[in-house]
Amino acid sequence: MFKLIKINIALAILLFMSSSAFGWVQTPGAARDVTDGWVIGTGTVSGGYKIYRWNGAGWSQMPGGAVRIGGTYNTPWVVNNLNQIYRWNGSGWQSIPGAAKDVADGWVLGTDTTGGGYGIYRWNGTSWNHMPGGAVRIGGTYSTPWVVNNLNQIYRWNGSGWQLMPGAGKDIADGWVIGTGAESGGYGIYRWNGTGWTKIPGGATSIGTAGGTPWIVNSTKKIYRY
């Protein structure tokens, strides 16, 4: 009897470690877009959908509404359904000039069309600098953003220009990409290993991180963190 209990406990610990420490852990709730500890939920509100921040045990609803979110846990950026841009200042959303389709940490995709998708802009502290290239998705850190264009090509900013990376993507984060091959839950998930993409178990439609823990949303709006 005691031996059986020990085996069952050991199996339970192994299963817990397999599902949490070594893979995706589901968090409660449902979302449409995600970044580092923040999500755009599924409940409608003025501006788009409700915004939530992870508090370590659950989601705290934050003011405002948006359709896209990016940036870091401490300083997320959002775009609402009027293409207006906002940045979290620690207590509320600060309006930032300009208009955007997607947003990352101090970078946006504007509403102007160009080769590859939409114009790319970087915040200089007071205004937006128009950067080369065009894209439909953007993610990553302020110093090293990543983009995906309308041909699913992946690029990483190297400090002076966009470096073409191997592979193809639907959505992008800091060294993580949602590929184009269908998987249960959406599309395949890949992590950059320095020379190529390593396939990670699972499927998703949205991914976000800015130098922290990657988070994903799948095709049924379920939320996971790695």
Biotite code that builds the C-alpha atoms (Angstrom):
import biotite.structure as struc

atoms = struc.array([
    struc.Atom([0.000, 0.000, 0.000], chain_id="A", res_id=1, res_name="MET", atom_name="CA", element="C"),
    struc.Atom([2.713, 2.491, 1.018], chain_id="A", res_id=2, res_name="PHE", atom_name="CA", element="C"),
    struc.Atom([4.764, 1.570, -2.054], chain_id="A", res_id=3, res_name="LYS", atom_name="CA", element="C"),
    struc.Atom([1.750, 2.201, -4.312], chain_id="A", res_id=4, res_name="LEU", atom_name="CA", element="C"),
    struc.Atom([1.127, 5.604, -2.696], chain_id="A", res_id=5, res_name="ILE", atom_name="CA", element="C"),
    struc.Atom([4.780, 6.558, -3.233], chain_id="A", res_id=6, res_name="LYS", atom_name="CA", element="C"),
    struc.Atom([4.560, 5.539, -6.904], chain_id="A", res_id=7, res_name="ILE", atom_name="CA", element="C"),
    struc.Atom([1.356, 7.548, -7.371], chain_id="A", res_id=8, res_name="ASN", atom_name="CA", element="C"),
    struc.Atom([2.904, 10.623, -5.718], chain_id="A", res_id=9, res_name="ILE", atom_name="CA", element="C"),
    struc.Atom([6.012, 10.313, -7.885], chain_id="A", res_id=10, res_name="ALA", atom_name="CA", element="C"),
    struc.Atom([3.847, 9.997, -11.007], chain_id="A", res_id=11, res_name="LEU", atom_name="CA", element="C"),
    struc.Atom([1.805, 13.056, -10.011], chain_id="A", res_id=12, res_name="ALA", atom_name="CA", element="C"),
    struc.Atom([4.982, 15.100, -9.491], chain_id="A", res_id=13, res_name="ILE", atom_name="CA", element="C"),
    struc.Atom([6.335, 13.955, -12.863], chain_id="A", res_id=14, res_name="LEU", atom_name="CA", element="C"),
    struc.Atom([3.094, 14.875, -14.633], chain_id="A", res_id=15, res_name="LEU", atom_name="CA", element="C"),
    struc.Atom([3.054, 18.293, -12.946], chain_id="A", res_id=16, res_name="PHE", atom_name="CA", element="C"),
    struc.Atom([6.640, 18.977, -13.989], chain_id="A", res_id=17, res_name="MET", atom_name="CA", element="C"),
    struc.Atom([5.940, 17.817, -17.541], chain_id="A", res_id=18, res_name="SER", atom_name="CA", element="C"),
    struc.Atom([2.928, 20.114, -17.924], chain_id="A", res_id=19, res_name="SER", atom_name="CA", element="C"),
    struc.Atom([4.341, 23.196, -16.226], chain_id="A", res_id=20, res_name="SER", atom_name="CA", element="C"),
    struc.Atom([8.106, 23.437, -15.907], chain_id="A", res_id=21, res_name="ALA", atom_name="CA", element="C"),
    struc.Atom([8.753, 21.956, -19.354], chain_id="A", res_id=22, res_name="PHE", atom_name="CA", element="C"),
    struc.Atom([5.953, 23.328, -21.508], chain_id="A", res_id=23, res_name="GLY", atom_name="CA", element="C"),
    struc.Atom([2.893, 25.509, -21.802], chain_id="A", res_id=24, res_name="TRP", atom_name="CA", element="C"),
    struc.Atom([0.825, 26.187, -18.694], chain_id="A", res_id=25, res_name="VAL", atom_name="CA", element="C"),
    struc.Atom([-2.786, 27.185, -19.275], chain_id="A", res_id=26, res_name="GLN", atom_name="CA", element="C"),
    struc.Atom([-3.997, 30.250, -17.426], chain_id="A", res_id=27, res_name="THR", atom_name="CA", element="C"),
    struc.Atom([-7.686, 31.027, -16.844], chain_id="A", res_id=28, res_name="PRO", atom_name="CA", element="C"),
    struc.Atom([-9.664, 33.247, -19.158], chain_id="A", res_id=29, res_name="GLY", atom_name="CA", element="C"),
    struc.Atom([-9.991, 33.825, -22.885], chain_id="A", res_id=30, res_name="ALA", atom_name="CA", element="C"),
    struc.Atom([-8.184, 36.290, -25.122], chain_id="A", res_id=31, res_name="ALA", atom_name="CA", element="C"),
    struc.Atom([-7.761, 37.615, -28.641], chain_id="A", res_id=32, res_name="ARG", atom_name="CA", element="C"),
    struc.Atom([-4.214, 39.001, -28.353], chain_id="A", res_id=33, res_name="ASP", atom_name="CA", element="C"),
    struc.Atom([-1.408, 38.715, -25.818], chain_id="A", res_id=34, res_name="VAL", atom_name="CA", element="C"),
    struc.Atom([1.893, 40.178, -24.684], chain_id="A", res_id=35, res_name="THR", atom_name="CA", element="C"),
    struc.Atom([4.086, 39.740, -21.603], chain_id="A", res_id=36, res_name="ASP", atom_name="CA", element="C"),
    struc.Atom([1.481, 39.238, -18.853], chain_id="A", res_id=37, res_name="GLY", atom_name="CA", element="C"),
    struc.Atom([-1.253, 41.292, -20.543], chain_id="A", res_id=38, res_name="TRP", atom_name="CA", element="C"),
    struc.Atom([-4.111, 40.208, -22.799], chain_id="A", res_id=39, res_name="VAL", atom_name="CA", element="C"),
    struc.Atom([-6.875, 41.635, -24.907], chain_id="A", res_id=40, res_name="ILE", atom_name="CA", element="C"),
    struc.Atom([-9.933, 39.707, -23.751], chain_id="A", res_id=41, res_name="GLY", atom_name="CA", element="C"),
    struc.Atom([-13.078, 38.701, -25.608], chain_id="A", res_id=42, res_name="THR", atom_name="CA", element="C"),
    struc.Atom([-15.582, 40.995, -23.895], chain_id="A", res_id=43, res_name="GLY", atom_name="CA", element="C"),
    struc.Atom([-16.437, 44.067, -25.934], chain_id="A", res_id=44, res_name="THR", atom_name="CA", element="C"),
    struc.Atom([-15.972, 47.587, -24.574], chain_id="A", res_id=45, res_name="VAL", atom_name="CA", element="C"),
    struc.Atom([-15.442, 51.058, -26.016], chain_id="A", res_id=46, res_name="SER", atom_name="CA", element="C"),
    struc.Atom([-12.219, 50.921, -28.018], chain_id="A", res_id=47, res_name="GLY", atom_name="CA", element="C"),
    struc.Atom([-12.454, 47.226, -28.807], chain_id="A", res_id=48, res_name="GLY", atom_name="CA", element="C"),
    struc.Atom([-12.101, 44.543, -26.143], chain_id="A", res_id=49, res_name="TYR", atom_name="CA", element="C"),
    struc.Atom([-11.365, 44.548, -22.418], chain_id="A", res_id=50, res_name="LYS", atom_name="CA", element="C"),
    struc.Atom([-7.737, 44.704, -21.275], chain_id="A", res_id=51, res_name="ILE", atom_name="CA", element="C"),
    struc.Atom([-6.365, 42.490, -18.496], chain_id="A", res_id=52, res_name="TYR", atom_name="CA", element="C"),
    struc.Atom([-3.082, 42.222, -16.565], chain_id="A", res_id=53, res_name="ARG", atom_name="CA", element="C"),
    struc.Atom([-1.828, 39.035, -14.897], chain_id="A", res_id=54, res_name="TRP", atom_name="CA", element="C"),
    struc.Atom([-1.406, 39.453, -11.123], chain_id="A", res_id=55, res_name="ASN", atom_name="CA", element="C"),
    struc.Atom([0.264, 36.128, -10.450], chain_id="A", res_id=56, res_name="GLY", atom_name="CA", element="C"),
    struc.Atom([-2.927, 34.231, -9.703], chain_id="A", res_id=57, res_name="ALA", atom_name="CA", element="C"),
    struc.Atom([-5.534, 35.653, -12.082], chain_id="A", res_id=58, res_name="GLY", atom_name="CA", element="C"),
    struc.Atom([-6.442, 38.471, -14.430], chain_id="A", res_id=59, res_name="TRP", atom_name="CA", element="C"),
    struc.Atom([-7.132, 42.001, -13.193], chain_id="A", res_id=60, res_name="SER", atom_name="CA", element="C"),
    struc.Atom([-9.262, 44.069, -15.548], chain_id="A", res_id=61, res_name="GLN", atom_name="CA", element="C"),
    struc.Atom([-7.568, 47.326, -16.496], chain_id="A", res_id=62, res_name="MET", atom_name="CA", element="C"),
    struc.Atom([-9.184, 50.495, -17.854], chain_id="A", res_id=63, res_name="PRO", atom_name="CA", element="C"),
    struc.Atom([-9.718, 51.025, -21.560], chain_id="A", res_id=64, res_name="GLY", atom_name="CA", element="C"),
    struc.Atom([-10.311, 48.883, -24.606], chain_id="A", res_id=65, res_name="GLY", atom_name="CA", element="C"),
    struc.Atom([-8.089, 47.769, -27.475], chain_id="A", res_id=66, res_name="ALA", atom_name="CA", element="C"),
    struc.Atom([-7.668, 45.358, -30.373], chain_id="A", res_id=67, res_name="VAL", atom_name="CA", element="C"),
    struc.Atom([-3.872, 44.860, -30.337], chain_id="A", res_id=68, res_name="ARG", atom_name="CA", element="C"),
    struc.Atom([-1.320, 44.826, -27.520], chain_id="A", res_id=69, res_name="ILE", atom_name="CA", element="C"),
    struc.Atom([2.471, 44.624, -27.270], chain_id="A", res_id=70, res_name="GLY", atom_name="CA", element="C"),
    struc.Atom([5.417, 45.715, -25.179], chain_id="A", res_id=71, res_name="GLY", atom_name="CA", element="C"),
    struc.Atom([6.711, 44.704, -21.769], chain_id="A", res_id=72, res_name="THR", atom_name="CA", element="C"),
    struc.Atom([4.884, 43.818, -18.569], chain_id="A", res_id=73, res_name="TYR", atom_name="CA", element="C"),
    struc.Atom([5.727, 47.196, -17.016], chain_id="A", res_id=74, res_name="ASN", atom_name="CA", element="C"),
    struc.Atom([5.114, 49.255, -20.152], chain_id="A", res_id=75, res_name="THR", atom_name="CA", element="C"),
    struc.Atom([2.589, 47.709, -22.521], chain_id="A", res_id=76, res_name="PRO", atom_name="CA", element="C"),
    struc.Atom([1.308, 49.532, -25.593], chain_id="A", res_id=77, res_name="TRP", atom_name="CA", element="C"),
    struc.Atom([-2.126, 49.121, -27.182], chain_id="A", res_id=78, res_name="VAL", atom_name="CA", element="C"),
    struc.Atom([-3.987, 50.085, -30.337], chain_id="A", res_id=79, res_name="VAL", atom_name="CA", element="C"),
    struc.Atom([-7.760, 50.479, -30.260], chain_id="A", res_id=80, res_name="ASN", atom_name="CA", element="C"),
    struc.Atom([-10.394, 50.012, -32.952], chain_id="A", res_id=81, res_name="ASN", atom_name="CA", element="C"),
    struc.Atom([-9.899, 53.604, -34.109], chain_id="A", res_id=82, res_name="LEU", atom_name="CA", element="C"),
    struc.Atom([-6.165, 52.910, -34.657], chain_id="A", res_id=83, res_name="ASN", atom_name="CA", element="C"),
    struc.Atom([-5.334, 55.176, -31.700], chain_id="A", res_id=84, res_name="GLN", atom_name="CA", element="C"),
    struc.Atom([-2.123, 54.384, -29.807], chain_id="A", res_id=85, res_name="ILE", atom_name="CA", element="C"),
    struc.Atom([-1.755, 54.293, -26.013], chain_id="A", res_id=86, res_name="TYR", atom_name="CA", element="C"),
    struc.Atom([1.095, 53.488, -23.623], chain_id="A", res_id=87, res_name="ARG", atom_name="CA", element="C"),
    struc.Atom([0.680, 52.403, -19.988], chain_id="A", res_id=88, res_name="TRP", atom_name="CA", element="C"),
    struc.Atom([2.379, 54.891, -17.639], chain_id="A", res_id=89, res_name="ASN", atom_name="CA", element="C"),
    struc.Atom([1.933, 52.908, -14.437], chain_id="A", res_id=90, res_name="GLY", atom_name="CA", element="C"),
    struc.Atom([-1.493, 54.259, -13.520], chain_id="A", res_id=91, res_name="SER", atom_name="CA", element="C"),
    struc.Atom([-3.341, 54.770, -16.797], chain_id="A", res_id=92, res_name="GLY", atom_name="CA", element="C"),
    struc.Atom([-3.178, 54.875, -20.576], chain_id="A", res_id=93, res_name="TRP", atom_name="CA", element="C"),
    struc.Atom([-1.277, 57.805, -22.057], chain_id="A", res_id=94, res_name="GLN", atom_name="CA", element="C"),
    struc.Atom([-2.374, 58.833, -25.548], chain_id="A", res_id=95, res_name="SER", atom_name="CA", element="C"),
    struc.Atom([0.483, 58.745, -28.057], chain_id="A", res_id=96, res_name="ILE", atom_name="CA", element="C"),
    struc.Atom([0.217, 60.634, -31.368], chain_id="A", res_id=97, res_name="PRO", atom_name="CA", element="C"),
    struc.Atom([-0.232, 58.747, -34.622], chain_id="A", res_id=98, res_name="GLY", atom_name="CA", element="C"),
    struc.Atom([-2.306, 55.833, -35.874], chain_id="A", res_id=99, res_name="ALA", atom_name="CA", element="C"),
    struc.Atom([-1.424, 52.150, -36.015], chain_id="A", res_id=100, res_name="ALA", atom_name="CA", element="C"),
    struc.Atom([-2.499, 48.665, -37.030], chain_id="A", res_id=101, res_name="LYS", atom_name="CA", element="C"),
    struc.Atom([-0.169, 46.775, -34.669], chain_id="A", res_id=102, res_name="ASP", atom_name="CA", element="C"),
    struc.Atom([2.142, 47.682, -31.807], chain_id="A", res_id=103, res_name="VAL", atom_name="CA", element="C"),
    struc.Atom([5.245, 46.504, -29.960], chain_id="A", res_id=104, res_name="ALA", atom_name="CA", element="C"),
    struc.Atom([7.604, 48.044, -27.384], chain_id="A", res_id=105, res_name="ASP", atom_name="CA", element="C"),
    struc.Atom([8.009, 51.546, -28.824], chain_id="A", res_id=106, res_name="GLY", atom_name="CA", element="C"),
    struc.Atom([7.395, 50.398, -32.390], chain_id="A", res_id=107, res_name="TRP", atom_name="CA", element="C"),
    struc.Atom([4.191, 50.409, -34.444], chain_id="A", res_id=108, res_name="VAL", atom_name="CA", element="C"),
    struc.Atom([2.894, 49.436, -37.835], chain_id="A", res_id=109, res_name="LEU", atom_name="CA", element="C"),
    struc.Atom([1.133, 52.490, -39.193], chain_id="A", res_id=110, res_name="GLY", atom_name="CA", element="C"),
    struc.Atom([-1.997, 52.700, -41.302], chain_id="A", res_id=111, res_name="THR", atom_name="CA", element="C"),
    struc.Atom([-0.143, 53.691, -44.480], chain_id="A", res_id=112, res_name="ASP", atom_name="CA", element="C"),
    struc.Atom([0.265, 50.855, -46.977], chain_id="A", res_id=113, res_name="THR", atom_name="CA", element="C"),
    struc.Atom([3.668, 50.047, -48.444], chain_id="A", res_id=114, res_name="THR", atom_name="CA", element="C"),
    struc.Atom([5.546, 47.081, -49.867], chain_id="A", res_id=115, res_name="GLY", atom_name="CA", element="C"),
    struc.Atom([5.286, 44.264, -47.347], chain_id="A", res_id=116, res_name="GLY", atom_name="CA", element="C"),
    struc.Atom([2.205, 45.600, -45.573], chain_id="A", res_id=117, res_name="GLY", atom_name="CA", element="C"),
    struc.Atom([2.154, 48.793, -43.503], chain_id="A", res_id=118, res_name="TYR", atom_name="CA", element="C"),
    struc.Atom([4.786, 51.403, -42.690], chain_id="A", res_id=119, res_name="GLY", atom_name="CA", element="C"),
    struc.Atom([7.061, 50.749, -39.710], chain_id="A", res_id=120, res_name="ILE", atom_name="CA", element="C"),
    struc.Atom([7.692, 53.451, -37.091], chain_id="A", res_id=121, res_name="TYR", atom_name="CA", element="C"),
    struc.Atom([9.890, 53.766, -33.984], chain_id="A", res_id=122, res_name="ARG", atom_name="CA", element="C"),
    struc.Atom([9.128, 56.089, -31.050], chain_id="A", res_id=123, res_name="TRP", atom_name="CA", element="C"),
    struc.Atom([11.951, 58.549, -30.287], chain_id="A", res_id=124, res_name="ASN", atom_name="CA", element="C"),
    struc.Atom([10.459, 59.905, -27.071], chain_id="A", res_id=125, res_name="GLY", atom_name="CA", element="C"),
    struc.Atom([8.444, 62.698, -28.641], chain_id="A", res_id=126, res_name="THR", atom_name="CA", element="C"),
    struc.Atom([7.392, 61.492, -32.101], chain_id="A", res_id=127, res_name="SER", atom_name="CA", element="C"),
    struc.Atom([7.596, 58.627, -34.585], chain_id="A", res_id=128, res_name="TRP", atom_name="CA", element="C"),
    struc.Atom([10.547, 58.030, -36.899], chain_id="A", res_id=129, res_name="ASN", atom_name="CA", element="C"),
    struc.Atom([9.586, 56.345, -40.178], chain_id="A", res_id=130, res_name="HIS", atom_name="CA", element="C"),
    struc.Atom([11.765, 53.242, -40.549], chain_id="A", res_id=131, res_name="MET", atom_name="CA", element="C"),
    struc.Atom([12.475, 51.226, -43.704], chain_id="A", res_id=132, res_name="PRO", atom_name="CA", element="C"),
    struc.Atom([10.325, 48.290, -44.757], chain_id="A", res_id=133, res_name="GLY", atom_name="CA", element="C"),
    struc.Atom([6.739, 47.187, -44.363], chain_id="A", res_id=134, res_name="GLY", atom_name="CA", element="C"),
    struc.Atom([5.025, 44.523, -42.257], chain_id="A", res_id=135, res_name="ALA", atom_name="CA", element="C"),
    struc.Atom([1.712, 43.180, -40.985], chain_id="A", res_id=136, res_name="VAL", atom_name="CA", element="C"),
    struc.Atom([2.853, 41.979, -37.536], chain_id="A", res_id=137, res_name="ARG", atom_name="CA", element="C"),
    struc.Atom([5.463, 43.351, -35.142], chain_id="A", res_id=138, res_name="ILE", atom_name="CA", element="C"),
    struc.Atom([6.823, 42.223, -31.772], chain_id="A", res_id=139, res_name="GLY", atom_name="CA", element="C"),
    struc.Atom([9.953, 42.030, -29.643], chain_id="A", res_id=140, res_name="GLY", atom_name="CA", element="C"),
    struc.Atom([11.923, 44.570, -27.642], chain_id="A", res_id=141, res_name="THR", atom_name="CA", element="C"),
    struc.Atom([12.627, 48.231, -28.375], chain_id="A", res_id=142, res_name="TYR", atom_name="CA", element="C"),
    struc.Atom([16.248, 47.464, -29.294], chain_id="A", res_id=143, res_name="SER", atom_name="CA", element="C"),
    struc.Atom([15.479, 44.304, -31.270], chain_id="A", res_id=144, res_name="THR", atom_name="CA", element="C"),
    struc.Atom([12.020, 44.236, -32.826], chain_id="A", res_id=145, res_name="PRO", atom_name="CA", element="C"),
    struc.Atom([10.902, 41.463, -35.160], chain_id="A", res_id=146, res_name="TRP", atom_name="CA", element="C"),
    struc.Atom([8.365, 41.751, -37.979], chain_id="A", res_id=147, res_name="VAL", atom_name="CA", element="C"),
    struc.Atom([6.419, 39.537, -40.367], chain_id="A", res_id=148, res_name="VAL", atom_name="CA", element="C"),
    struc.Atom([5.362, 40.917, -43.735], chain_id="A", res_id=149, res_name="ASN", atom_name="CA", element="C"),
    struc.Atom([2.424, 40.089, -45.999], chain_id="A", res_id=150, res_name="ASN", atom_name="CA", element="C"),
    struc.Atom([4.431, 37.291, -47.625], chain_id="A", res_id=151, res_name="LEU", atom_name="CA", element="C"),
    struc.Atom([4.976, 35.703, -44.180], chain_id="A", res_id=152, res_name="ASN", atom_name="CA", element="C"),
    struc.Atom([8.680, 36.579, -44.345], chain_id="A", res_id=153, res_name="GLN", atom_name="CA", element="C"),
    struc.Atom([10.419, 37.150, -40.997], chain_id="A", res_id=154, res_name="ILE", atom_name="CA", element="C"),
    struc.Atom([12.813, 40.026, -40.310], chain_id="A", res_id=155, res_name="TYR", atom_name="CA", element="C"),
    struc.Atom([14.810, 41.117, -37.251], chain_id="A", res_id=156, res_name="ARG", atom_name="CA", element="C"),
    struc.Atom([16.152, 44.645, -36.683], chain_id="A", res_id=157, res_name="TRP", atom_name="CA", element="C"),
    struc.Atom([19.963, 44.573, -36.398], chain_id="A", res_id=158, res_name="ASN", atom_name="CA", element="C"),
    struc.Atom([20.436, 48.190, -35.359], chain_id="A", res_id=159, res_name="GLY", atom_name="CA", element="C"),
    struc.Atom([20.667, 49.632, -38.845], chain_id="A", res_id=160, res_name="SER", atom_name="CA", element="C"),
    struc.Atom([18.287, 47.614, -40.998], chain_id="A", res_id=161, res_name="GLY", atom_name="CA", element="C"),
    struc.Atom([16.049, 44.573, -41.290], chain_id="A", res_id=162, res_name="TRP", atom_name="CA", element="C"),
    struc.Atom([17.822, 41.220, -41.460], chain_id="A", res_id=163, res_name="GLN", atom_name="CA", element="C"),
    struc.Atom([15.902, 38.504, -43.314], chain_id="A", res_id=164, res_name="LEU", atom_name="CA", element="C"),
    struc.Atom([15.521, 35.413, -41.137], chain_id="A", res_id=165, res_name="MET", atom_name="CA", element="C"),
    struc.Atom([14.755, 31.876, -42.310], chain_id="A", res_id=166, res_name="PRO", atom_name="CA", element="C"),
    struc.Atom([11.253, 30.467, -42.113], chain_id="A", res_id=167, res_name="GLY", atom_name="CA", element="C"),
    struc.Atom([7.763, 31.885, -42.434], chain_id="A", res_id=168, res_name="ALA", atom_name="CA", element="C"),
    struc.Atom([5.417, 33.323, -39.836], chain_id="A", res_id=169, res_name="GLY", atom_name="CA", element="C"),
    struc.Atom([1.893, 34.469, -39.032], chain_id="A", res_id=170, res_name="LYS", atom_name="CA", element="C"),
    struc.Atom([2.701, 36.306, -35.781], chain_id="A", res_id=171, res_name="ASP", atom_name="CA", element="C"),
    struc.Atom([5.961, 37.271, -34.107], chain_id="A", res_id=172, res_name="ILE", atom_name="CA", element="C"),
    struc.Atom([7.502, 37.992, -30.707], chain_id="A", res_id=173, res_name="ALA", atom_name="CA", element="C"),
    struc.Atom([11.016, 38.356, -29.294], chain_id="A", res_id=174, res_name="ASP", atom_name="CA", element="C"),
    struc.Atom([12.719, 35.288, -30.774], chain_id="A", res_id=175, res_name="GLY", atom_name="CA", element="C"),
    struc.Atom([9.450, 33.364, -31.067], chain_id="A", res_id=176, res_name="TRP", atom_name="CA", element="C"),
    struc.Atom([7.211, 32.946, -34.092], chain_id="A", res_id=177, res_name="VAL", atom_name="CA", element="C"),
    struc.Atom([3.866, 31.426, -34.998], chain_id="A", res_id=178, res_name="ILE", atom_name="CA", element="C"),
    struc.Atom([4.570, 29.555, -38.222], chain_id="A", res_id=179, res_name="GLY", atom_name="CA", element="C"),
    struc.Atom([2.373, 28.879, -41.229], chain_id="A", res_id=180, res_name="THR", atom_name="CA", element="C"),
    struc.Atom([1.919, 25.130, -40.803], chain_id="A", res_id=181, res_name="GLY", atom_name="CA", element="C"),
    struc.Atom([-1.431, 24.165, -39.278], chain_id="A", res_id=182, res_name="ALA", atom_name="CA", element="C"),
    struc.Atom([-1.403, 22.531, -35.844], chain_id="A", res_id=183, res_name="GLU", atom_name="CA", element="C"),
    struc.Atom([-4.089, 21.724, -33.311], chain_id="A", res_id=184, res_name="SER", atom_name="CA", element="C"),
    struc.Atom([-4.821, 25.094, -31.718], chain_id="A", res_id=185, res_name="GLY", atom_name="CA", element="C"),
    struc.Atom([-3.722, 27.157, -34.710], chain_id="A", res_id=186, res_name="GLY", atom_name="CA", element="C"),
    struc.Atom([-0.230, 27.100, -36.212], chain_id="A", res_id=187, res_name="TYR", atom_name="CA", element="C"),
    struc.Atom([3.123, 25.678, -35.158], chain_id="A", res_id=188, res_name="GLY", atom_name="CA", element="C"),
    struc.Atom([5.209, 27.491, -32.529], chain_id="A", res_id=189, res_name="ILE", atom_name="CA", element="C"),
    struc.Atom([8.944, 28.048, -32.978], chain_id="A", res_id=190, res_name="TYR", atom_name="CA", element="C"),
    struc.Atom([11.761, 29.516, -30.866], chain_id="A", res_id=191, res_name="ARG", atom_name="CA", element="C"),
    struc.Atom([14.948, 31.022, -32.323], chain_id="A", res_id=192, res_name="TRP", atom_name="CA", element="C"),
    struc.Atom([18.068, 29.156, -31.151], chain_id="A", res_id=193, res_name="ASN", atom_name="CA", element="C"),
    struc.Atom([20.647, 31.524, -32.632], chain_id="A", res_id=194, res_name="GLY", atom_name="CA", element="C"),
    struc.Atom([20.998, 29.756, -35.971], chain_id="A", res_id=195, res_name="THR", atom_name="CA", element="C"),
    struc.Atom([17.542, 28.393, -36.746], chain_id="A", res_id=196, res_name="GLY", atom_name="CA", element="C"),
    struc.Atom([14.037, 27.725, -35.458], chain_id="A", res_id=197, res_name="TRP", atom_name="CA", element="C"),
    struc.Atom([13.372, 25.001, -32.890], chain_id="A", res_id=198, res_name="THR", atom_name="CA", element="C"),
    struc.Atom([9.825, 23.626, -32.994], chain_id="A", res_id=199, res_name="LYS", atom_name="CA", element="C"),
    struc.Atom([8.022, 23.886, -29.661], chain_id="A", res_id=200, res_name="ILE", atom_name="CA", element="C"),
    struc.Atom([5.009, 21.672, -28.868], chain_id="A", res_id=201, res_name="PRO", atom_name="CA", element="C"),
    struc.Atom([1.554, 23.198, -29.261], chain_id="A", res_id=202, res_name="GLY", atom_name="CA", element="C"),
    struc.Atom([-0.327, 25.442, -31.627], chain_id="A", res_id=203, res_name="GLY", atom_name="CA", element="C"),
    struc.Atom([-1.362, 29.094, -31.419], chain_id="A", res_id=204, res_name="ALA", atom_name="CA", element="C"),
    struc.Atom([-2.702, 32.065, -33.337], chain_id="A", res_id=205, res_name="THR", atom_name="CA", element="C"),
    struc.Atom([-1.090, 34.870, -31.314], chain_id="A", res_id=206, res_name="SER", atom_name="CA", element="C"),
    struc.Atom([2.179, 35.133, -29.392], chain_id="A", res_id=207, res_name="ILE", atom_name="CA", element="C"),
    struc.Atom([3.769, 37.844, -27.298], chain_id="A", res_id=208, res_name="GLY", atom_name="CA", element="C"),
    struc.Atom([6.849, 38.489, -25.203], chain_id="A", res_id=209, res_name="THR", atom_name="CA", element="C"),
    struc.Atom([9.365, 41.295, -24.936], chain_id="A", res_id=210, res_name="ALA", atom_name="CA", element="C"),
    struc.Atom([12.386, 39.674, -23.355], chain_id="A", res_id=211, res_name="GLY", atom_name="CA", element="C"),
    struc.Atom([10.316, 37.867, -20.744], chain_id="A", res_id=212, res_name="GLY", atom_name="CA", element="C"),
    struc.Atom([8.068, 34.830, -20.617], chain_id="A", res_id=213, res_name="THR", atom_name="CA", element="C"),
    struc.Atom([6.323, 34.002, -23.897], chain_id="A", res_id=214, res_name="PRO", atom_name="CA", element="C"),
    struc.Atom([2.536, 33.873, -23.837], chain_id="A", res_id=215, res_name="TRP", atom_name="CA", element="C"),
    struc.Atom([0.222, 32.477, -26.512], chain_id="A", res_id=216, res_name="ILE", atom_name="CA", element="C"),
    struc.Atom([-3.449, 32.435, -27.434], chain_id="A", res_id=217, res_name="VAL", atom_name="CA", element="C"),
    struc.Atom([-4.797, 29.554, -29.484], chain_id="A", res_id=218, res_name="ASN", atom_name="CA", element="C"),
    struc.Atom([-7.662, 29.219, -31.951], chain_id="A", res_id=219, res_name="SER", atom_name="CA", element="C"),
    struc.Atom([-10.184, 28.612, -29.156], chain_id="A", res_id=220, res_name="THR", atom_name="CA", element="C"),
    struc.Atom([-9.008, 31.785, -27.318], chain_id="A", res_id=221, res_name="LYS", atom_name="CA", element="C"),
    struc.Atom([-7.298, 29.798, -24.540], chain_id="A", res_id=222, res_name="LYS", atom_name="CA", element="C"),
    struc.Atom([-4.272, 31.461, -22.908], chain_id="A", res_id=223, res_name="ILE", atom_name="CA", element="C"),
    struc.Atom([-0.957, 29.753, -22.117], chain_id="A", res_id=224, res_name="TYR", atom_name="CA", element="C"),
    struc.Atom([2.436, 30.854, -20.808], chain_id="A", res_id=225, res_name="ARG", atom_name="CA", element="C"),
    struc.Atom([5.724, 28.990, -21.191], chain_id="A", res_id=226, res_name="TYR", atom_name="CA", element="C"),
])
